[in-house]
Amino acid sequence: MKDHYEGAFFGRRVGKPLSTRRAALMETHLPRLQIDLDRAPPAILTDLFDGPVRAVWLEVGFGGGEHLLHRAREHPDIGFIGVEPFVGSMAKAVAAIVEQDLKNIRLYADDAVNVLDWLPPASLDGAYQLYPDPWPKRRHWKRRFVNAENLDRYARVLKPGAEFRFASDIDTYVDWTLHHCRDHPAFVWPAETAADWRIPWKGWPGTRYEAKAIREGRVPRYLTFRRR
């Protein structure tokens, strides 16, 4: 597995070595949990999961997995596809899924673009992108995942009326995302008051990245866009 490759929207993939236990869980369970992009997606996307689900959401870059795991426990009737290229974070999620016997999560350990291109049109009921790498230097902004091309990808796979939810504590990335989504013909920003983007979504568990941002004095912002 490459640590990074040219043109990716994420940085390094490998950090500290995994514990023996987590390495074993990854070897044993990730193959059954990871979606196989070499196969065609099921005709009914809910069939991707072990347990019966009525809807499917995607989380791109789930980091420590706090949000993904919380939502899966909170809504066992919803299937979640979690994408995360960082090996340590993926191992943590696999361990929790196995320990908690969660039936409604599928995983992918590489670039989310591959998943978005694999999914059938209008197959997702919603998507999350929470605290993505902000690539703060201007010369790196082209590597931000939110861009016109990837919004086209989201638009293709989201059902009409589905929500794309984005959170960040980096003002330039919040402004960047708001600008790109408001300019995209497939999305509408339904906010009515200034408080709309300061209040997290119902059932929000927070994330470790958000906690760090608050400790360091940065203010989280929560944007919701609706697929037309």
C-alpha positions as CSV (number, residue, x, y, z in Angstrom):
1,M,0.0,0.0,0.0
2,K,1.5,3.4,-1.0
3,D,1.8,6.0,1.7
4,H,0.7,8.7,-0.7
5,Y,0.4,9.2,-4.4
6,E,0.4,12.2,-6.7
7,G,-2.9,13.9,-7.1
8,A,-4.5,12.4,-4.1
9,F,-6.8,14.5,-1.9
10,F,-5.2,13.2,1.3
11,G,-1.7,13.2,2.8
12,R,0.2,10.3,4.3
13,R,-1.6,7.0,4.9
14,V,0.7,5.2,7.4
15,G,1.6,6.4,10.9
16,K,2.6,4.4,14.0
17,P,2.7,0.6,13.5
18,L,-0.5,-1.2,14.4
19,S,-0.7,-3.3,17.5
20,T,-0.6,-7.0,16.9
21,R,-4.3,-7.3,17.8
22,R,-5.4,-4.5,15.4
23,A,-3.2,-5.8,12.6
24,A,-4.8,-9.2,13.0
25,L,-8.3,-7.7,12.9
26,M,-7.5,-5.8,9.8
27,E,-6.2,-8.9,8.1
28,T,-9.2,-11.0,9.1
29,H,-12.1,-8.6,8.9
30,L,-11.3,-5.7,6.5
31,P,-11.6,-7.9,3.4
32,R,-15.2,-8.8,4.3
33,L,-16.1,-5.2,5.4
34,Q,-14.5,-3.4,2.5
35,I,-16.6,-2.9,-0.6
36,D,-15.2,-4.5,-3.7
37,L,-15.0,-1.9,-6.5
38,D,-14.0,-4.7,-9.0
39,R,-17.6,-5.9,-8.7
40,A,-20.7,-4.1,-10.0
41,P,-22.7,-2.5,-7.1
42,P,-25.8,-4.3,-6.2
43,A,-29.0,-3.3,-8.0
44,I,-30.4,-2.2,-4.7
45,L,-27.6,-0.5,-2.7
46,T,-29.1,-1.5,0.6
47,D,-28.2,-5.1,-0.2
48,L,-24.6,-4.1,0.4
49,F,-25.1,-4.6,4.1
50,D,-25.4,-7.6,6.3
51,G,-28.4,-6.3,8.2
52,P,-31.6,-4.9,6.8
53,V,-31.4,-1.1,6.1
54,R,-33.7,1.3,4.5
55,A,-31.3,4.0,3.4
56,V,-27.6,4.5,2.7
57,W,-25.3,7.4,3.7
58,L,-21.6,8.0,2.8
59,E,-18.9,9.5,5.1
60,V,-15.8,10.6,3.3
61,G,-12.7,10.7,5.5
62,F,-14.1,9.4,8.8
63,G,-10.9,10.1,10.8
64,G,-11.2,8.6,14.3
65,G,-14.5,7.1,13.4
66,E,-16.4,8.7,16.3
67,H,-19.1,10.1,14.1
68,L,-19.4,7.1,11.8
69,L,-19.7,4.6,14.6
70,H,-22.1,6.8,16.6
71,R,-24.5,7.2,13.6
72,A,-24.4,3.5,12.9
73,R,-25.3,2.6,16.5
74,E,-27.9,5.4,16.6
75,H,-29.5,4.3,13.3
76,P,-29.2,0.5,12.8
77,D,-31.8,0.8,10.0
78,I,-29.4,3.0,7.9
79,G,-26.4,1.7,6.1
80,F,-23.2,3.7,6.2
81,I,-20.2,3.6,3.8
82,G,-17.1,4.9,5.5
83,V,-14.1,6.0,3.5
84,E,-10.7,6.5,5.2
85,P,-7.3,6.1,3.6
86,F,-5.3,6.4,6.9
87,V,-4.4,3.0,8.1
88,G,-4.5,3.7,11.8
89,S,-7.9,5.2,11.6
90,M,-9.2,2.3,9.5
91,A,-7.8,-0.2,12.0
92,K,-9.5,1.6,14.9
93,A,-12.9,1.5,13.0
94,V,-12.5,-2.2,12.1
95,A,-11.8,-3.1,15.7
96,A,-14.9,-1.2,16.9
97,I,-17.2,-2.7,14.2
98,V,-16.1,-6.2,15.1
99,E,-16.3,-5.7,18.9
100,Q,-19.8,-4.0,18.6
101,D,-21.0,-6.4,15.9
102,L,-22.3,-3.6,13.7
103,K,-24.0,-4.9,10.6
104,N,-24.7,-1.6,8.9
105,I,-21.2,-0.4,8.0
106,R,-19.1,-1.0,4.9
107,L,-15.6,0.5,4.5
108,Y,-13.2,1.6,1.8
109,A,-9.5,2.3,2.5
110,D,-8.5,4.5,-0.4
111,D,-9.5,7.5,-2.4
112,A,-13.2,8.4,-2.0
113,V,-13.3,9.4,-5.7
114,N,-13.2,5.7,-6.5
115,V,-16.3,5.1,-4.4
116,L,-18.2,8.0,-5.8
117,D,-17.5,6.8,-9.4
118,W,-18.6,3.3,-8.5
119,L,-21.9,4.1,-6.8
120,P,-25.0,4.0,-9.0
121,P,-26.7,7.2,-9.9
122,A,-29.1,8.6,-7.2
123,S,-28.3,5.9,-4.8
124,L,-27.3,7.8,-1.6
125,D,-29.7,9.3,0.9
126,G,-27.0,11.6,2.2
127,A,-23.3,12.3,2.6
128,Y,-20.9,13.6,5.2
129,Q,-17.6,15.3,4.9
130,L,-16.4,16.3,8.4
131,Y,-13.2,18.2,9.1
132,P,-11.4,17.2,5.9
133,D,-7.8,18.1,5.4
134,P,-8.0,21.9,4.7
135,W,-4.7,22.1,2.7
136,P,-4.3,25.6,4.2
137,K,-1.5,26.9,1.9
138,R,-2.9,28.6,-1.2
139,R,-0.8,26.6,-3.5
140,H,-2.4,23.4,-2.2
141,W,-6.0,24.5,-2.4
142,K,-6.3,22.5,-5.6
143,R,-6.1,19.4,-3.5
144,R,-9.1,20.2,-1.4
145,F,-11.7,17.5,-1.9
146,V,-14.5,20.0,-2.4
147,N,-14.2,21.2,-6.0
148,A,-16.4,21.4,-9.0
149,E,-15.5,18.0,-10.3
150,N,-16.1,16.2,-7.0
151,L,-19.4,18.1,-6.5
152,D,-20.4,16.7,-9.9
153,R,-19.7,13.2,-8.4
154,Y,-21.7,13.9,-5.3
155,A,-24.6,15.3,-7.4
156,R,-24.6,12.1,-9.5
157,V,-24.9,9.7,-6.6
158,L,-27.2,11.7,-4.3
159,K,-30.9,11.3,-4.6
160,P,-33.0,14.4,-5.2
161,G,-33.6,16.1,-1.8
162,A,-30.7,14.3,-0.2
163,E,-28.3,16.3,2.0
164,F,-24.5,16.9,1.7
165,R,-23.2,17.9,5.1
166,F,-19.9,19.5,5.6
167,A,-18.1,20.6,8.8
168,S,-14.8,22.5,9.3
169,D,-13.1,24.8,11.7
170,I,-11.0,26.4,9.0
171,D,-12.6,29.7,7.8
172,T,-11.0,29.6,4.4
173,Y,-12.3,26.1,3.7
174,V,-15.8,26.9,5.0
175,D,-15.9,29.9,2.7
176,W,-14.4,27.8,-0.1
177,T,-17.1,25.1,0.3
178,L,-19.9,27.6,0.6
179,H,-18.8,29.3,-2.6
180,H,-18.4,26.1,-4.6
181,C,-21.7,24.5,-3.5
182,R,-23.7,27.7,-3.9
183,D,-22.3,28.0,-7.4
184,H,-23.0,24.4,-8.3
185,P,-26.4,24.0,-10.1
186,A,-27.2,20.7,-8.4
187,F,-27.1,22.1,-4.8
188,V,-29.0,24.6,-2.8
189,W,-28.0,26.1,0.6
190,P,-31.2,26.2,2.6
191,A,-29.9,28.3,5.5
192,E,-32.2,31.0,6.7
193,T,-30.3,32.6,9.6
194,A,-26.7,33.1,10.6
195,A,-27.2,30.6,13.4
196,D,-28.0,27.8,10.9
197,W,-24.3,27.1,10.2
198,R,-23.3,27.4,13.9
199,I,-25.5,24.6,15.2
200,P,-24.5,21.0,14.6
201,W,-26.9,18.4,13.3
202,K,-29.3,16.5,15.5
203,G,-27.6,13.6,17.3
204,W,-24.1,15.2,16.7
205,P,-21.5,13.3,18.8
206,G,-18.6,15.6,18.0
207,T,-15.2,14.4,16.8
208,R,-11.7,14.5,18.2
209,Y,-10.7,17.0,15.5
210,E,-13.6,19.3,16.6
211,A,-12.6,19.0,20.3
212,K,-9.0,20.0,19.3
213,A,-10.3,22.9,17.3
214,I,-12.4,24.2,20.2
215,R,-9.5,23.9,22.6
216,E,-7.3,25.9,20.2
217,G,-9.9,28.6,19.9
218,R,-11.3,27.8,16.4
219,V,-15.0,27.9,15.8
220,P,-16.7,24.9,14.0
221,R,-19.1,25.5,11.2
222,Y,-21.7,23.1,9.9
223,L,-23.0,23.5,6.4
224,T,-25.9,21.6,4.9
225,F,-26.6,21.6,1.1
226,R,-29.6,19.9,-0.5
227,R,-29.5,18.1,-3.8
228,R,-32.0,19.7,-6.1
